[in-house]
């Protein structure tokens, strides 16, 4: 990514935009087209259907010639077993805690920095912006080894902070990018008027910018949730105390205890993915806008 | 107005905490990494400085490092030459789906939203030799001879990994182009239709050129993502069998934590950062020229 990226416009999609004029297919072309699209959906979704199907099977049912088996009877105990034995409530709580704190910090930092970088005038603005944007290119994993040693030295391994701080740092560039793109669309006249009335910068941020910024904040919150919720490598590297582990660890637990109980392992996988799918279905537009903001206006 | 908006103290309070965190978590660690890359530390006892010894070793004797780079390049090529053209085509086609458009878009994106941990466990079950979906499908298609120990074979393992990366990232790639196409002004379509352009002409002559800037950013992102790749590989094969699926980030991880050559791992880590920066600069430079020709 270059550092001189143009400001993304966050469009509100109108209904008119969705319809491409004069595009109707007919006959054989239409049939081929429908089959092709269905095939694509099948390739993307079938593995997940398979996952949910197998999560309801007895372990013995796995071996055989059918691809999908009607679970008969559906083994819901896989879920209740997994729930109990894989310490799901504890892991769930840890994930939720780490995510929530991270999201709050990400929002605070990206609004504060975004405001200073897009609305205020100062000399080092450009180099600072370039530095933050370089954070998008630097691979997270290149900080694994040094952070492990540093955290170890200062006794931060096996604390929530060891996850929260890097999660926040690595999510700042993209979040700040989305937030400042949105800020650019707010007319400067609003602030000028407020300054005439004697308002200071914190007042401007809290009373004027924040209320308008709500959709952008929702977007970065959802994106941050997904990235923190799904993170695995840092959680494995920086945490080895069982009481602090996050959700992806559930399967590791389970594989150890029931190495051949595939049904239960699949149930754990299903339980981990359900929150993400729900969040996605609830916030589809927010997620779409966030992901496309940076890359489309490039 | 100007005085308030350039007040140094306010700016400091807005920027400093974030920058401090940023420096602590990203920039200082890279410097620390560089420091340890000049040592022969094993992670526990004492160590001594060996200058650029680790780097020399990497460039002169370490064939696995070469493999890791090659694998990243392969993945990058897979993303740029297969995933992206395919997702552009799908993003164009989906415009013709009428009221199913939104539904299809959601279906295509769902794999991208699920944690890599889940999808890789899922795919390693699909590739499983005993109950895996893939071998079962081959049985049903009467292609039993094609059955493989997919992740246990060094040639197939890397192909499987590239496939899983493409499968999971497809939703993202698709969404980027989909949004780009949605941004094409509708009057352009209408004008072209009035001039008698067919849908194919419309998409290749009007939409595609307008997508060029989007394409440029996304190719950079895809190639950098290929070099950064870690979780999928770590969870599917951990770089095995026999290092055949090693990527730079899995390699540095296994050097430092499995083989306890911490200094050496850090040298790989530093090279990873350098490579990502170089690749970004080169791609940005070269493609800016290309786009200029439109």
Boltz contact constraints between the chains, C-beta under 6 A:
constraints:
  - contact:
      token1: [A, 2]
      token2: [B, 284]
      max_distance: 6.0
  - contact:
      token1: [A, 20]
      token2: [B, 95]
      max_distance: 6.0
  - contact:
      token1: [A, 21]
      token2: [B, 189]
      max_distance: 6.0
  - contact:
      token1: [A, 21]
      token2: [B, 190]
      max_distance: 6.0
  - contact:
      token1: [A, 22]
      token2: [B, 193]
      max_distance: 6.0
  - contact:
      token1: [A, 23]
      token2: [B, 96]
      max_distance: 6.0
  - contact:
      token1: [A, 25]
      token2: [B, 96]
      max_distance: 6.0
  - contact:
      token1: [A, 41]
      token2: [B, 107]
      max_distance: 6.0
  - contact:
      token1: [A, 44]
      token2: [B, 108]
      max_distance: 6.0
  - contact:
      token1: [A, 44]
      token2: [B, 111]
      max_distance: 6.0
  - contact:
      token1: [A, 45]
      token2: [B, 107]
      max_distance: 6.0
  - contact:
      token1: [A, 47]
      token2: [B, 122]
      max_distance: 6.0
  - contact:
      token1: [A, 50]
      token2: [B, 133]
      max_distance: 6.0
  - contact:
      token1: [A, 51]
      token2: [B, 122]
      max_distance: 6.0
  - contact:
      token1: [A, 62]
      token2: [B, 131]
      max_distance: 6.0
  - contact:
      token1: [A, 63]
      token2: [B, 131]
      max_distance: 6.0
  - contact:
      token1: [A, 67]
      token2: [B, 136]
      max_distance: 6.0
  - contact:
      token1: [A, 109]
      token2: [B, 18]
      max_distance: 6.0
  - contact:
      token1: [A, 112]
      token2: [B, 14]
      max_distance: 6.0
  - contact:
      token1: [A, 113]
      token2: [B, 15]
      max_distance: 6.0
  - contact:
      token1: [A, 113]
      token2: [B, 18]
      max_distance: 6.0
  - contact:
      token1: [A, 116]
      token2: [B, 11]
      max_distance: 6.0
  - contact:
      token1: [A, 116]
      token2: [B, 14]
      max_distance: 6.0
  - contact:
      token1: [A, 116]
      token2: [B, 15]
      max_distance: 6.0
  - contact:
      token1: [A, 120]
      token2: [B, 5]
      max_distance: 6.0
  - contact:
      token1: [A, 120]
      token2: [B, 11]
      max_distance: 6.0
  - contact:
      token1: [A, 121]
      token2: [B, 5]
      max_distance: 6.0
  - contact:
      token1: [A, 121]
      token2: [B, 6]
      max_distance: 6.0
  - contact:
      token1: [A, 122]
      token2: [B, 6]
      max_distance: 6.0
  - contact:
      token1: [A, 122]
      token2: [B, 11]
      max_distance: 6.0
  - contact:
      token1: [A, 135]
      token2: [B, 26]
      max_distance: 6.0
  - contact:
      token1: [A, 137]
      token2: [B, 224]
      max_distance: 6.0
  - contact:
      token1: [A, 137]
      token2: [B, 276]
      max_distance: 6.0
  - contact:
      token1: [A, 137]
      token2: [B, 280]
      max_distance: 6.0
  - contact:
      token1: [A, 138]
      token2: [B, 273]
      max_distance: 6.0
  - contact:
      token1: [A, 139]
      token2: [B, 228]
      max_distance: 6.0
  - contact:
      token1: [A, 139]
      token2: [B, 272]
      max_distance: 6.0
  - contact:
      token1: [A, 139]
      token2: [B, 276]
      max_distance: 6.0
  - contact:
      token1: [A, 141]
      token2: [B, 230]
      max_distance: 6.0
  - contact:
      token1: [A, 141]
      token2: [B, 249]
      max_distance: 6.0
  - contact:
      token1: [A, 142]
      token2: [B, 269]
      max_distance: 6.0
  - contact:
      token1: [A, 142]
      token2: [B, 272]
      max_distance: 6.0
  - contact:
      token1: [A, 142]
      token2: [B, 273]
      max_distance: 6.0
  - contact:
      token1: [A, 143]
      token2: [B, 29]
      max_distance: 6.0
  - contact:
      token1: [A, 145]
      token2: [B, 256]
      max_distance: 6.0
  - contact:
      token1: [A, 145]
      token2: [B, 265]
      max_distance: 6.0
  - contact:
      token1: [A, 145]
      token2: [B, 266]
      max_distance: 6.0
  - contact:
      token1: [A, 145]
      token2: [B, 269]
      max_distance: 6.0
  - contact:
      token1: [A, 146]
      token2: [B, 29]
      max_distance: 6.0
  - contact:
      token1: [A, 146]
      token2: [B, 32]
      max_distance: 6.0
  - contact:
      token1: [A, 146]
      token2: [B, 33]
      max_distance: 6.0
  - contact:
      token1: [A, 147]
      token2: [B, 29]
      max_distance: 6.0
  - contact:
      token1: [A, 165]
      token2: [B, 25]
      max_distance: 6.0
  - contact:
      token1: [A, 166]
      token2: [B, 25]
      max_distance: 6.0
  - contact:
      token1: [A, 169]
      token2: [B, 21]
      max_distance: 6.0
  - contact:
      token1: [A, 169]
      token2: [B, 22]
      max_distance: 6.0
  - contact:
      token1: [A, 169]
      token2: [B, 25]
      max_distance: 6.0
  - contact:
      token1: [A, 169]
      token2: [B, 26]
      max_distance: 6.0
  - contact:
      token1: [A, 195]
      token2: [B, 1]
      max_distance: 6.0
  - contact:
      token1: [A, 195]
      token2: [B, 4]
      max_distance: 6.0
  - contact:
      token1: [A, 201]
      token2: [B, 10]
      max_distance: 6.0
  - contact:
      token1: [A, 230]
      token2: [B, 115]
      max_distance: 6.0
  - contact:
      token1: [A, 232]
      token2: [B, 117]
      max_distance: 6.0
  - contact:
      token1: [A, 232]
      token2: [B, 231]
      max_distance: 6.0
  - contact:
      token1: [A, 233]
      token2: [B, 231]
      max_distance: 6.0
  - contact:
      token1: [A, 248]
      token2: [B, 117]
      max_distance: 6.0
  - contact:
      token1: [A, 269]
      token2: [B, 118]
      max_distance: 6.0
  - contact:
      token1: [A, 269]
      token2: [B, 121]
      max_distance: 6.0
  - contact:
      token1: [A, 272]
      token2: [B, 118]
      max_distance: 6.0
  - contact:
      token1: [A, 273]
      token2: [B, 114]
      max_distance: 6.0
  - contact:
      token1: [A, 273]
      token2: [B, 118]
      max_distance: 6.0
  - contact:
      token1: [A, 276]
      token2: [B, 113]
      max_distance: 6.0
  - contact:
      token1: [A, 276]
      token2: [B, 114]
      max_distance: 6.0
  - contact:
      token1: [A, 280]
      token2: [B, 113]
      max_distance: 6.0
  - contact:
      token1: [A, 291]
      token2: [B, 175]
      max_distance: 6.0
  - contact:
      token1: [A, 292]
      token2: [B, 179]
      max_distance: 6.0
  - contact:
      token1: [A, 295]
      token2: [B, 176]
      max_distance: 6.0
  - contact:
      token1: [A, 295]
      token2: [B, 217]
      max_distance: 6.0
  - contact:
      token1: [A, 295]
      token2: [B, 218]
      max_distance: 6.0
  - contact:
      token1: [A, 296]
      token2: [B, 179]
      max_distance: 6.0
  - contact:
      token1: [A, 296]
      token2: [B, 180]
      max_distance: 6.0
  - contact:
      token1: [A, 296]
      token2: [B, 214]
      max_distance: 6.0
  - contact:
      token1: [A, 298]
      token2: [B, 213]
      max_distance: 6.0
  - contact:
      token1: [A, 298]
      token2: [B, 217]
      max_distance: 6.0
